[in-house]
Amino acid sequence: MKIRVQREDGQIETLELCGTWVFRDGEILCRVTHESGSEHFFTPEGYYDGWGSCVVPTGTERAPLVITALEAKRQVE
């Protein structure tokens, strides 16, 4: 499946989504996570903010820390 997304600067991209995806709301960014661990980030307003490399946390305790660290890093950039 392909979907077209728009960044805040108006740039439009086409994402190709296949397989199983999970949609998650975040405090800073919302994300769509693939079963492989790759993620696409969206602002609370719905703009596309880019993608993240595969992040596969090991253990339920690490998952919130890894996600929080990624969101903090993206906010600084």
Beta strands, then each sheet from edge to edge (+ up, - down):
strand 1: 2-6
strand 2: 12-16
strand 3: 21-24
strand 4: 30-34
strand 5: 39-42
strand 6: 48-52
sheet 1: 1+ 2-
sheet 2: 3+ 4- 5+ 6-
end
